[in-house]
Amino acid sequence: MSWKKKRQEEKTIIMRTLRDTVDPFNLTDQQFTKVFRLSKDAVNYLCNALELTLQRRRTNGLCVKTQVLAALRFFAIGSYQKGIGNDYLVSISQPAVSRVIKAVAVGITQILADEWIQFPRTEEKRAALKRRFQDERNFKDVIGCIDCTHVAMVRPKEHEEAYANHKGFHSINVQAVQMFNVLVKNYRYLYKTTGDAGYFLEPWLMTPITNAPEGSAEARYTQYHCSTRNCVERTFDLLKNVWTCLLSHRVLRSCYDSKYNRSLCCIT
């Protein structure tokens, strides 16, 4: 046996021993949330939801809990995979980190996205949103604020031109609607939303009036519009501060999700 292979086997034994002896759930609630960005209850929910997708097929395969925690650790700090794997709370190899990041990301997209990311389906919920926008922002009949954000990625080998943005790097352009505290996917809207000057004015989309005369009704409208719509910008900022792998200087690789016929930003 070569010294290199022997050293790798010794490292594997050490990592497996650490996984068997160190339980991240023994951290305090505050420490756990700081490291993995989610509460213990939320992580348990993820593990249960993704169990069928992530369950081990070999006797020495990684358990669902380790896979979820390794992926969350990467999403939280966006560091190199080797560093994530060497973390004593995770203790898995770099190739394993790569596999579980993709598996967890695709699993969340396919299993949980439609349940948690959705347009308000009932007239009662939509009416409640309208009331909140009217009472708190003085905007009538509006139910959400739309915006986009760029998630940087390594230049893809295929369809490179589709991912080149006007800021000079490659990215997936993510569009969402903020409904006070809920982000939803881009739908064909039947109710009014607010967007910035990058959008065209539509019957369902209110945009600011640029160069409106100071003190005019148009200027007052634009002031209210901008103060209302910036909630979606703050939400994107919050998401990137919590899940720092989304920051522009954390350039991600992409994988393809065949179910949704689209690329996902993650490490492959």
C-alpha positions in Angstrom: 0.0 0.0 0.0 1.4 3.4 -1.0 2.0 6.0 1.7 -0.5 8.3 0.1 -3.3 5.8 0.2 -2.5 4.8 3.7 -2.6 8.4 4.8 -6.0 8.9 3.1 -7.4 5.8 4.9 -6.1 7.1 8.2 -7.7 10.5 7.6 -11.0 8.7 6.7 -10.9 6.8 10.0 -10.2 10.0 11.9 -13.1 11.8 10.2 -15.5 8.9 10.8 -14.5 8.8 14.5 -15.1 12.5 14.8 -18.6 12.1 13.2 -19.4 9.3 15.6 -18.3 11.2 18.7 -19.1 14.8 18.0 -22.8 15.7 17.9 -23.5 19.3 16.7 -26.9 19.1 18.4 -25.0 19.2 21.7 -24.2 22.8 21.0 -26.4 25.4 22.8 -29.3 26.7 20.7 -27.5 30.0 20.2 -24.3 28.4 19.1 -26.1 26.0 16.8 -28.0 28.7 15.0 -24.8 30.8 14.7 -23.0 28.0 13.0 -25.8 26.5 10.8 -28.1 29.6 10.5 -31.2 27.5 11.4 -32.6 26.3 14.7 -32.4 22.7 15.7 -36.1 22.3 15.1 -35.7 23.7 11.5 -32.8 21.3 10.8 -34.7 18.3 12.1 -37.6 19.4 9.8 -35.2 19.5 6.8 -33.8 16.1 7.7 -37.2 14.5 7.9 -38.4 16.2 4.7 -35.3 15.1 2.7 -34.8 11.7 4.3 -36.0 9.6 1.3 -33.8 11.6 -1.0 -30.7 11.6 1.1 -30.9 8.3 2.9 -27.7 6.3 2.7 -27.5 3.4 0.2 -24.3 1.9 1.7 -23.7 0.8 5.3 -20.9 3.3 5.6 -22.7 6.1 3.8 -23.3 9.5 5.4 -26.4 9.9 7.5 -29.0 12.4 6.5 -28.2 14.7 9.4 -24.5 15.0 8.5 -25.4 15.7 4.8 -27.9 18.5 5.8 -25.5 20.1 8.3 -22.6 20.0 5.8 -24.7 21.7 3.1 -26.0 24.3 5.6 -22.5 25.1 6.8 -21.4 25.8 3.2 -24.5 27.9 2.5 -23.9 29.8 5.6 -20.2 30.8 5.0 -19.6 30.0 1.3 -16.1 28.8 2.1 -13.9 26.2 0.2 -15.3 22.7 0.4 -12.2 21.3 1.9 -12.5 23.7 4.8 -16.1 22.8 5.3 -15.2 19.1 5.4 -12.4 19.7 7.9 -14.7 21.4 10.3 -14.9 19.2 13.4 -18.7 19.5 13.4 -18.9 18.0 9.9 -15.7 15.9 9.3 -16.2 14.6 5.8 -14.0 14.7 2.7 -14.1 17.4 0.0 -15.7 15.2 -2.6 -18.4 14.2 -0.1 -19.0 17.9 0.6 -19.5 18.5 -3.1 -22.0 15.7 -3.4 -24.1 16.6 -0.4 -24.3 20.3 -1.3 -25.8 19.4 -4.7 -28.1 16.7 -3.2 -29.4 19.0 -0.5 -29.9 22.0 -2.8 -31.7 19.9 -5.4 -33.7 18.1 -2.7 -34.9 21.4 -1.2 -35.8 22.8 -4.6 -37.8 19.7 -5.7 -39.5 18.8 -2.4 -40.0 22.0 -0.4 -40.0 24.9 -2.9 -43.6 24.5 -4.0 -44.8 24.2 -0.4 -43.0 27.2 1.0 -42.6 29.5 -2.0 -46.0 30.3 -3.4 -48.4 33.1 -4.4 -51.2 33.8 -2.0 -53.9 31.3 -3.2 -57.0 32.7 -1.5 -58.8 36.0 -2.0 -58.8 36.4 1.8 -55.0 36.3 1.9 -54.6 38.6 -1.0 -57.1 41.0 0.6 -55.1 41.0 3.8 -51.9 41.9 1.9 -53.8 44.8 0.1 -54.9 46.1 3.5 -51.4 46.1 4.9 -50.0 47.9 1.9 -52.8 50.5 2.1 -52.5 50.9 5.9 -48.7 50.9 6.2 -47.5 52.2 2.9 -50.5 54.1 1.5 -50.5 52.1 -1.7 -53.9 50.8 -2.9 -54.5 47.4 -4.4 -50.8 46.4 -4.2 -49.9 43.0 -2.9 -46.1 42.8 -3.4 -42.8 44.3 -4.5 -40.7 42.8 -7.3 -37.0 42.9 -7.8 -34.0 40.8 -9.0 -30.6 40.0 -7.6 -27.6 38.3 -9.1 -26.0 35.2 -7.7 -22.5 35.0 -9.1 -21.3 31.8 -10.7 -18.3 30.4 -12.5 -18.5 31.0 -16.3 -20.4 28.0 -17.5 -19.1 25.8 -20.4 -22.5 25.7 -22.1 -24.8 28.7 -23.0 -22.3 31.1 -21.5 -23.9 34.1 -23.1 -27.2 33.4 -21.2 -25.5 34.0 -17.8 -23.3 37.1 -18.6 -24.9 40.1 -16.9 -24.5 43.9 -17.4 -22.3 44.1 -14.3 -19.5 42.2 -16.0 -19.7 38.7 -14.4 -21.7 35.5 -14.9 -24.7 34.9 -12.6 -28.1 33.5 -12.2 -30.6 36.4 -12.1 -33.1 35.6 -9.4 -36.4 37.4 -9.5 -38.8 37.4 -6.6 -41.8 39.2 -5.1 -41.7 40.4 -1.5 -45.0 40.3 0.3 -44.0 42.0 3.5 -42.3 38.8 5.0 -42.7 36.2 2.2 -40.7 35.8 -1.0 -42.6 34.1 -3.9 -41.5 33.0 -7.3 -42.3 35.0 -10.4 -45.8 34.4 -11.5 -48.1 35.8 -14.2 -49.6 38.5 -12.0 -53.2 39.3 -11.7 -52.7 41.8 -8.9 -50.6 44.9 -8.7 -47.0 44.8 -7.6 -44.3 47.5 -7.5 -41.0 47.4 -9.4 -38.1 49.7 -10.0 -37.3 51.7 -13.2 -35.7 48.6 -14.7 -39.2 47.2 -15.3 -41.8 48.4 -17.9 -45.0 49.9 -16.7 -47.8 47.3 -16.9 -51.4 47.1 -15.8 -50.3 44.9 -13.0 -46.9 46.5 -12.3 -46.4 50.0 -10.9 -43.0 51.7 -11.6 -41.5 55.0 -10.5 -41.9 58.2 -12.5 -38.4 59.4 -13.2 -37.6 63.1 -13.4 -40.9 64.1 -11.8 -41.0 67.8 -10.9 -40.3 68.4 -7.2 -43.4 68.8 -5.1 -45.7 67.4 -7.8 -48.1 64.5 -7.3 -45.9 62.4 -9.5 -42.9 63.1 -7.2 -44.9 62.2 -4.1 -46.1 59.0 -5.7 -42.5 58.1 -6.6 -41.3 58.8 -3.1 -44.0 56.5 -1.6 -43.3 53.9 -4.3 -39.5 53.8 -3.6 -39.9 53.6 0.2 -42.5 50.8 -0.3 -40.5 48.8 -2.8 -37.2 48.8 -1.0 -38.5 46.1 1.3 -37.6 43.5 -1.3 -34.1 45.0 -1.6 -33.6 44.7 2.1 -34.8 41.1 2.0 -32.2 40.2 -0.6 -29.6 41.9 1.6 -30.7 39.9 4.6 -30.7 36.6 2.6 -27.1 37.3 1.5 -26.0 38.2 5.0 -27.4 35.0 6.4 -26.4 32.7 3.5 -23.1 34.3 2.5 -22.5 31.8 -0.3 -24.9 34.1 -2.3 -22.5 37.1 -2.1 -21.0 38.2 -5.4 -17.4 37.4 -4.3 -18.4 33.9 -3.4 -18.4 32.6 -7.0 -20.4 29.4 -7.2 -20.4 26.6 -9.8 -23.7 25.4 -11.3 -25.6 22.2 -11.5 -28.6 21.4 -13.7 -32.0 20.6 -12.2 -33.8 18.5 -14.8 -37.2 18.7 -13.1 -37.3 22.5 -13.3 -35.2 22.7 -16.5 -32.9 25.3 -15.0 -29.4 25.7 -13.5 -28.9 25.9 -9.8 -26.0 27.7 -8.2 -24.1 25.2 -6.1 -20.8 23.3 -6.1 -20.5 20.2 -8.2 
